[in-house]
Amino acid sequence: MLIAFFVENATEGWSALHVERTLGGGAAEGALGPAMLGLTMGVGRLLGQMVTLRGSEMAVLRGAAMLAAAGLVIAAAAPAPLIAYLGFGLLGLGVSVVAPLALALAGVHAAPERRTLAVSRAAMIGYFGFFIGPPLMGFLSEGFGLRAAFAVGAALLLIVPLMLLPRLRAAARPL
């Protein structure tokens, strides 16, 4: 949740500047960056539950994180605003599923008597990412540029599937 909220809020706050300053778009073009992210996040959150009905939550979480990372890489490397919008759209579809699934998995894998505590702690840690995302993105972009800052966000998203490996291995073992 921390990584998802970090990337989500950082991208929302900095996507317009990326389109305007890095890619040379106008103010109206810049406004489409966060709009594309928000629109696709809404679609992703609505459809995410249906996707989990067809596959395991772990597999969906892994795929969503990888889709989000790919979208952020596309946005970071975009030569023009239109390509950046595509990247922000893919990011929105993927990242919109990561935090809700992570929160659900925190509850599912906690002991029943500790479920409330596990969910509240996961939410608190997740919202910390929401608050530190934009300023940390600004710090990175000041030192290395917005393209590099978005690439760092993509790298962070790729940590999510790696964190799932122990759980996936345990689930694959025969009883």
C-alpha positions in Angstrom: 0.0 0.0 0.0 2.9 2.3 0.8 4.3 2.0 -2.7 1.0 2.2 -4.4 -0.1 5.4 -2.6 3.4 6.9 -3.0 3.3 6.4 -6.8 -0.3 7.3 -7.2 -0.1 10.6 -5.4 3.3 11.6 -6.7 2.2 11.0 -10.3 -1.0 12.9 -9.8 0.9 15.8 -8.4 3.8 15.8 -11.0 2.3 14.4 -14.2 1.1 17.8 -15.4 4.6 19.3 -14.9 6.1 16.4 -16.8 3.8 17.0 -19.8 4.4 20.7 -19.7 8.1 21.1 -18.8 9.7 17.9 -20.0 7.5 17.2 -23.1 6.8 20.9 -24.0 3.0 20.6 -23.8 0.7 23.6 -22.9 -1.3 24.0 -19.8 -4.3 22.3 -21.2 -2.2 19.3 -22.3 -0.6 19.2 -18.9 -4.0 19.0 -17.2 -4.7 15.8 -19.2 -2.0 13.9 -17.3 -3.7 13.8 -13.9 -7.1 13.5 -15.6 -6.0 10.4 -17.5 -4.5 8.9 -14.3 -7.7 9.7 -12.4 -10.0 8.4 -15.1 -8.2 5.1 -15.5 -7.9 4.7 -11.7 -11.6 4.9 -11.4 -12.1 2.3 -14.1 -9.5 0.1 -12.5 -11.0 0.3 -9.1 -14.5 -0.6 -10.5 -13.2 -3.5 -12.6 -10.5 -4.7 -10.2 -12.9 -6.8 -8.2 -14.2 -8.6 -11.3 -10.6 -9.4 -12.3 -9.9 -11.1 -8.9 -12.9 -13.3 -9.5 -11.1 -14.9 -12.5 -7.6 -15.2 -10.9 -6.0 -15.3 -7.5 -5.5 -12.0 -5.6 -1.8 -12.6 -5.5 -1.6 -13.0 -9.3 -3.8 -10.0 -9.9 -1.7 -7.9 -7.5 1.5 -9.0 -9.2 0.1 -8.3 -12.7 -1.3 -4.9 -11.6 2.0 -3.8 -10.1 3.8 -4.8 -13.3 1.3 -3.0 -15.5 1.6 0.1 -13.3 5.4 0.0 -13.5 5.3 -0.4 -17.3 2.9 2.5 -17.6 5.2 4.7 -15.5 8.2 3.7 -17.6 6.3 4.6 -20.8 5.3 8.0 -19.2 8.9 8.6 -18.1 10.4 7.8 -21.6 7.6 9.4 -23.6 8.8 11.6 -26.4 5.4 13.4 -26.7 2.4 14.1 -24.4 0.2 11.5 -26.2 2.6 8.7 -25.3 2.8 10.0 -21.7 -1.0 9.9 -21.5 -0.9 6.2 -22.5 1.7 5.6 -19.8 -0.4 7.4 -17.2 -3.5 5.4 -18.3 -1.7 2.1 -17.9 -0.3 3.3 -14.5 -3.8 4.2 -13.4 -5.3 0.8 -14.4 -2.6 -1.1 -12.5 -2.0 1.0 -9.4 -5.7 1.4 -8.7 -5.8 -2.3 -7.9 -2.6 -2.6 -5.8 -3.6 -0.7 -2.6 -7.2 -2.2 -2.2 -5.8 -5.8 -2.8 -2.9 -5.2 -0.4 -5.4 -4.1 2.2 -7.7 -7.0 1.6 -4.7 -9.5 1.8 -3.6 -7.9 5.1 -7.0 -8.7 6.5 -7.2 -12.2 5.0 -3.8 -13.3 6.2 -4.1 -12.0 9.7 -5.4 -14.0 12.6 -9.1 -13.3 13.1 -8.5 -11.7 16.5 -5.8 -9.4 15.0 -7.5 -8.6 11.7 -8.7 -5.1 12.6 -5.2 -4.2 13.9 -3.5 -5.6 10.7 -5.9 -3.7 8.4 -5.5 -0.4 10.4 -1.7 -0.7 10.4 -1.6 -1.5 6.7 -3.8 1.5 6.0 -1.7 3.8 8.2 1.5 2.7 6.5 -0.1 3.1 3.1 -1.3 6.6 3.7 2.2 7.6 4.8 3.2 6.9 1.1 0.3 9.2 0.0 1.8 12.1 2.0 5.5 11.6 1.2 5.0 10.9 -2.5 4.8 14.4 -3.9 7.6 16.0 -1.9 9.9 13.0 -2.5 9.1 13.2 -6.2 10.0 16.9 -6.1 13.3 16.1 -4.4 14.2 13.5 -7.0 13.1 15.6 -9.9 15.1 18.5 -8.7 18.3 16.4 -8.5 17.8 14.1 -11.5 14.8 15.3 -13.5 11.2 14.2 -13.8 12.0 11.3 -16.1 14.3 9.8 -13.5 11.9 10.4 -10.7 9.2 8.5 -12.6 11.6 5.7 -13.3 12.3 5.4 -9.5 8.5 5.1 -9.0 8.4 2.3 -11.6 11.3 0.5 -9.8 9.4 0.8 -6.5 6.4 -0.8 -8.1 8.5 -3.7 -9.2 9.3 -4.4 -5.6 5.7 -5.3 -5.0 5.9 -8.6 -7.0 9.2 -9.4 -5.3 7.6 -9.0 -1.8 4.9 -11.5 -2.9 7.4 -14.2 -3.7 7.6 -15.8 -0.3 3.8 -15.9 0.0 3.5 -17.4 -3.5 6.1 -20.0 -2.8 4.4 -21.0 0.4 1.1 -21.3 -1.4 2.6 -23.5 -4.1 4.0 -26.1 -1.6 2.0 -29.2 -1.2 0.5 -29.7 2.2 
